[in-house]
């Protein structure tokens, strides 16, 4: 989709959003003729907001959502002020490199802090357990089982699909989630009461900890979760490799998918992550995780 502002007239500027799917420059110009009722005998130019004329090569480079001006000629003065819609989405390095930057700036040893933040997530998930709180860390470096990995398992309350979506949002803090007007998001955060010789889950307040830690240790993070009241497992993968692929293909980097499946179903697991199959098989004996 491209935003086209018709600036040919001195009296007014009209604006339309036009689709580009399956069109080359010639096809798009036909759409412009039709949408703005331009006679075939009339000449005009399409330019970017920096006055670069849109030719065939430039058209192929245009990013979705940018603004073009429809002018009588390249140097035509603007007859009125024109607003241009822009996006200023953070680069994905904000997420994948946050650990490297923040741990060192804060003067902490990075690896112990990263593990502590992963345990913090598990502590938060198990805070309301009425029985035993189980948190386990597994390190996988056997090449016969696929890629190396760090796995943190807990028997906490789990997350719904919507809560998992919220977890993926960078810097969506515990307090922001608590103020949501959507019931499924509104799981109010309460500071854990002090318990002798015990840990609370107050290492990370600001929606950064788990993701920062995971990307400091590796290049991807996979969150697998299930609530006690649901028969479904929700699974989300964030990876630097996928971020790079989307950026190169001009796709929305901050858009992904949650896999919803039955417990124990590892049919989606690739061979280079085959160690996950035994982990997923353990799901069938757990009410929540």
PALUMLO-976213 format. One record per residue (C-alpha): residue in three letters; x, y, z. Coordinates in Angstrom, 1 decimal, always signed. Layout:
BEGIN
   resn       xx       yy       zz
    ALA        X        Y        Z
...
***
This chain:
BEGIN
   resn       xx       yy       zz
    UNK     +0.0     +0.0     +0.0
    UNK     +1.2     +3.5     -0.9
    UNK     -0.2     +6.8     +0.2
    UNK     -0.5     +9.2     -2.8
    UNK     -1.1    +12.9     -2.4
    UNK     -2.4    +14.8     -5.4
    UNK     -0.7    +18.1     -5.2
    UNK     -1.3    +19.3     -8.8
    UNK     -4.1    +21.7     -7.9
    UNK     -3.3    +25.0     -6.2
    UNK     -6.6    +24.9     -4.3
    UNK     -6.6    +21.6     -2.5
    UNK     -4.6    +18.4     -1.8
    UNK     -6.4    +15.1     -2.0
    UNK     -5.0    +11.9     -0.6
    UNK     -5.7     +8.2     -1.4
    UNK     -4.1     +4.9     -0.3
    UNK     -3.5     +2.6     -3.3
    UNK     -2.6     -1.1     -3.4
    UNK     +0.5     -2.3     -5.2
    UNK     +0.0     -6.1     -5.1
    UNK     +1.0     -7.7     -8.4
    UNK     +1.6     -4.3    -10.0
    UNK     +4.7     -2.9    -11.7
    UNK     +5.1     +0.8    -12.3
    UNK     +3.1     +0.8    -15.5
    UNK     +0.2     -1.0    -13.8
    UNK     +0.4     +1.3    -10.8
    UNK     +0.3     +4.4    -13.0
    UNK     -2.9     +3.1    -14.6
    UNK     -4.4     +2.9    -11.1
    UNK     -3.3     +6.5    -10.4
    UNK     -5.0     +7.6    -13.6
    UNK     -8.2     +6.0    -12.6
    UNK     -8.3     +7.0     -9.0
    UNK     -7.5    +10.6     -9.5
    UNK     -9.4    +11.0    -12.8
    UNK     -6.4    +12.1    -14.8
    UNK     -6.9    +12.4    -18.5
    UNK     -4.6    +10.3    -20.6
    UNK     -3.4    +13.4    -22.4
    UNK     -2.2    +15.0    -19.1
    UNK     +1.4    +14.6    -18.0
    UNK     +2.4    +14.2    -14.3
    UNK     +5.1    +12.8    -12.2
    UNK     +5.2    +10.7     -9.0
    UNK     +7.9    +11.7     -6.6
    UNK     +9.0    +10.7     -3.1
    UNK     +8.9    +13.3     -0.3
    UNK    +12.6    +14.0     -1.1
    UNK    +11.6    +14.8     -4.7
    UNK    +13.1    +11.6     -6.2
    UNK    +11.1    +10.7     -9.4
    UNK     +9.6     +7.3     -9.1
    UNK    +10.8     +5.3    -12.2
    UNK    +10.7     +1.6    -12.7
    UNK    +13.7     +0.8    -10.5
    UNK    +12.7     +3.2     -7.7
    UNK     +9.2     +1.7     -7.7
    UNK    +10.6     -1.7     -6.9
    UNK    +12.5     -0.2     -3.9
    UNK     +9.5     +1.5     -2.4
    UNK     +8.6     +0.3     +1.1
    UNK     +5.0     -0.4     +2.1
    UNK     +3.2     +2.6     +3.6
    UNK     +5.4     +5.5     +2.3
    UNK     +3.9     +8.7     +0.9
    UNK     +4.3     +9.8     -2.8
    UNK     +3.4    +13.2     -4.2
    UNK     +1.5    +13.5     -7.5
    UNK     +2.9    +16.7     -9.2
    UNK     +2.7    +18.4    -12.6
    UNK     +6.5    +18.4    -12.7
    UNK     +9.3    +17.5    -10.3
    UNK    +10.0    +21.0     -9.1
    UNK     +6.4    +22.1     -8.7
    UNK     +6.0    +24.1     -5.4
    UNK     +3.6    +22.6     -2.8
    UNK     +0.4    +24.5     -2.8
    UNK     -0.4    +23.5     +0.8
    UNK     +1.2    +21.8     +3.8
    UNK     +1.1    +18.0     +3.6
    UNK     +1.3    +15.5     +6.5
    UNK     +3.4    +12.4     +5.9
    UNK     +2.7     +9.3     +7.9
    UNK     +5.8     +7.7     +9.3
    UNK     +6.7     +4.6    +11.4
    UNK     +9.5     +4.6    +14.0
    UNK     +9.5     +0.9    +15.1
    UNK    +12.6     +0.0    +17.2
    UNK    +15.2     -2.2    +15.4
    UNK    +15.1     -5.8    +16.6
    UNK    +18.6     -5.3    +18.1
    UNK    +16.9     -3.4    +20.8
    UNK    +15.7     -6.8    +21.9
    UNK    +18.4     -9.2    +20.9
    UNK    +21.3     -7.1    +22.2
    UNK    +19.7     -5.6    +25.3
    UNK    +21.5     -8.0    +27.6
    UNK    +24.9     -7.3    +26.2
    UNK    +24.4     -3.6    +26.7
    UNK    +22.5     -3.4    +30.0
    UNK    +24.3     -6.0    +32.0
    UNK    +27.7     -4.4    +31.3
    UNK    +26.4     -0.9    +31.8
    UNK    +25.0     -1.9    +35.2
    UNK    +28.3     -3.4    +36.1
    UNK    +27.0     -7.0    +36.6
    UNK    +28.5    -10.2    +35.5
    UNK    +26.4    -11.1    +32.6
    UNK    +26.0    -14.8    +32.6
    UNK    +24.9    -15.2    +36.3
    UNK    +22.5    -12.3    +35.8
    UNK    +21.0    -13.9    +32.7
    UNK    +20.4    -17.2    +34.5
    UNK    +19.0    -15.3    +37.5
    UNK    +16.5    -13.5    +35.3
    UNK    +15.3    -16.8    +33.8
    UNK    +14.9    -18.2    +37.3
    UNK    +13.0    -15.0    +38.1
    UNK    +10.4    -15.8    +35.5
    UNK     +9.9    -19.2    +36.9
    UNK     +9.7    -17.8    +40.5
    UNK     +6.9    -15.5    +39.3
    UNK     +5.1    -18.3    +37.6
    UNK     +5.2    -20.5    +40.7
    UNK     +4.5    -17.8    +43.3
    UNK     +0.9    -18.9    +43.9
    UNK     +1.5    -22.6    +43.9
    UNK     -0.2    -24.3    +46.9
    UNK     +2.1    -27.3    +46.7
    UNK     +5.7    -27.8    +45.8
    UNK     +7.4    -25.2    +43.6
    UNK     +9.6    -27.0    +41.1
    UNK    +12.2    -25.1    +39.0
    UNK    +14.7    -27.0    +37.0
    UNK    +17.6    -25.9    +34.7
    UNK    +18.8    -28.2    +32.0
    UNK    +21.9    -27.7    +29.8
    UNK    +22.1    -29.5    +26.5
    UNK    +25.4    -29.7    +24.7
    UNK    +25.3    -33.1    +23.2
    UNK    +25.5    -32.7    +19.4
    UNK    +23.7    -36.0    +18.9
    UNK    +20.6    -34.4    +20.3
    UNK    +20.8    -31.3    +18.1
    UNK    +21.6    -27.7    +18.9
    UNK    +22.9    -26.7    +22.3
    UNK    +20.3    -25.2    +24.6
    UNK    +19.5    -23.9    +28.0
    UNK    +16.1    -25.0    +29.3
    UNK    +14.3    -23.6    +32.4
    UNK    +11.3    -25.7    +33.5
    UNK     +8.7    -24.9    +36.2
    UNK     +5.4    -26.1    +37.4
    UNK     +3.9    -22.7    +37.6
    UNK     +0.5    -21.3    +36.6
    UNK     +1.3    -21.1    +32.9
    UNK     +0.0    -18.5    +30.5
    UNK     -3.0    -18.2    +28.2
    UNK     -2.4    -17.4    +24.5
    UNK     -3.0    -13.7    +25.2
    UNK     -0.7    -13.6    +28.2
    UNK     +2.0    -15.3    +26.1
    UNK     +1.5    -12.5    +23.5
    UNK     +1.9    -10.0    +26.3
    UNK     +5.1    -11.7    +27.5
    UNK     +6.6    -11.2    +24.0
    UNK     +6.0     -7.4    +24.1
    UNK     +9.3     -5.7    +25.0
    UNK     +9.0     -3.6    +28.1
    UNK     +5.4     -4.4    +28.8
    UNK     +5.8     -4.4    +32.6
    UNK     +4.0     -6.3    +35.3
    UNK     +2.3     -3.1    +36.3
    UNK     +1.2     -2.2    +32.7
    UNK     -0.4     -5.6    +32.4
    UNK     -2.2     -5.1    +35.7
    UNK     -3.8     -1.9    +34.5
    UNK     -5.3     -3.5    +31.3
    UNK     -9.0     -3.2    +30.7
    UNK     -9.1     -6.6    +29.0
    UNK    -10.0     -9.3    +31.4
    UNK     -7.8    -11.9    +29.9
    UNK     -4.8     -9.6    +30.3
    UNK     -5.7     -8.3    +33.7
    UNK     -3.6    -10.5    +36.0
    UNK     -2.8     -8.1    +38.7
    UNK     +0.8     -8.1    +40.0
    UNK     +1.1     -8.2    +43.7
    UNK     +4.6     -8.0    +45.3
    UNK     +5.3    -11.4    +46.9
    UNK     +5.2    -11.5    +50.7
    UNK     +8.6    -12.0    +52.4
    UNK     +9.2    -15.7    +53.2
    UNK    +12.2    -16.7    +55.3
    UNK    +15.0    -18.4    +53.4
    UNK    +13.1    -18.0    +50.1
    UNK    +13.3    -16.1    +46.9
    UNK    +10.6    -13.8    +45.5
    UNK    +10.2    -12.8    +41.8
    UNK    +11.2     -9.2    +41.9
    UNK    +14.4     -9.2    +39.8
    UNK    +12.7     -7.9    +36.7
    UNK     +9.8     -5.4    +36.9
    UNK     +9.8     -3.9    +33.5
    UNK     +9.1     -6.6    +30.9
    UNK    +12.7     -7.0    +29.9
    UNK    +14.3     -9.7    +32.0
    UNK    +13.4    -13.1    +30.4
    UNK    +13.9    -12.0    +26.8
    UNK    +17.0    -10.0    +27.6
    UNK    +18.5    -13.0    +29.4
    UNK    +17.5    -15.5    +26.7
    UNK    +19.1    -13.5    +23.9
    UNK    +22.2    -12.8    +25.9
    UNK    +22.7    -16.6    +26.3
    UNK    +21.6    -17.6    +22.7
    UNK    +20.1    -16.5    +19.5
    UNK    +16.5    -17.6    +20.1
    UNK    +14.0    -18.2    +22.8
    UNK    +11.1    -20.7    +22.8
    UNK     +8.3    -20.3    +25.4
    UNK     +6.1    -23.3    +25.9
    UNK     +3.2    -22.9    +28.4
    UNK     -0.1    -24.3    +29.5
    UNK     -2.6    -23.3    +32.2
    UNK     -4.4    -25.8    +34.4
    UNK     -7.8    -25.0    +33.1
    UNK     -6.9    -25.4    +29.4
    UNK     -6.4    -28.6    +27.3
    UNK     -4.1    -26.7    +25.0
    UNK     -0.4    -25.9    +25.0
    UNK     +0.7    -22.5    +23.6
    UNK     +4.2    -22.2    +22.1
    UNK     +6.0    -19.1    +20.8
    UNK     +9.5    -18.8    +19.2
    UNK    +11.5    -15.6    +18.9
    UNK    +14.7    -15.8    +17.0
    UNK    +17.4    -13.5    +15.7
    UNK    +17.5    -15.5    +12.4
    UNK    +13.8    -15.0    +11.8
    UNK    +14.1    -11.3    +12.6
    UNK    +16.9    -11.0    +10.0
    UNK    +14.9    -12.9     +7.4
    UNK    +11.8    -10.7     +7.9
    UNK    +13.9     -7.5     +7.7
    UNK    +15.5     -8.6     +4.5
    UNK    +12.1     -9.5     +3.0
    UNK    +10.6     -6.2     +4.2
    UNK     +8.2     -8.0     +6.5
    UNK     +6.9     -6.8     +9.8
    UNK     +9.6     -7.9    +12.2
    UNK     +7.4     -7.6    +15.3
    UNK     +4.7     -9.9    +14.0
    UNK     +4.7    -13.7    +14.7
    UNK     +2.6    -16.7    +15.4
    UNK     +1.7    -18.7    +18.5
    UNK     +1.4    -22.5    +17.9
    UNK     -1.6    -24.0    +19.7
    UNK     -1.4    -27.7    +20.1
    UNK     -2.2    -30.7    +22.3
    UNK     +0.2    -31.7    +25.1
    UNK     +3.0    -34.0    +24.0
    UNK     +2.7    -33.2    +20.3
    UNK     +6.2    -32.7    +18.9
    UNK     +5.3    -33.1    +15.2
    UNK     +6.5    -29.6    +14.5
    UNK    +10.0    -30.0    +15.9
    UNK    +12.8    -30.0    +13.4
    UNK    +15.7    -32.4    +13.4
    UNK    +18.3    -29.9    +14.6
    UNK    +16.1    -29.3    +17.7
    UNK    +15.3    -32.9    +18.4
    UNK    +16.1    -32.6    +22.1
    UNK    +12.8    -30.9    +22.4
    UNK    +10.9    -34.1    +21.7
    UNK    +11.7    -35.6    +25.0
    UNK    +10.9    -32.4    +26.8
    UNK     +7.5    -32.1    +25.1
    UNK     +6.8    -35.7    +25.9
    UNK     +6.9    -34.7    +29.6
    UNK     +4.0    -32.3    +29.1
    UNK     +1.4    -35.1    +29.3
    UNK     +2.0    -35.6    +33.0
    UNK     +1.7    -31.9    +34.1
    UNK     -1.4    -29.8    +34.7
    UNK     +0.4    -26.5    +34.1
    UNK     +3.8    -25.2    +33.2
***
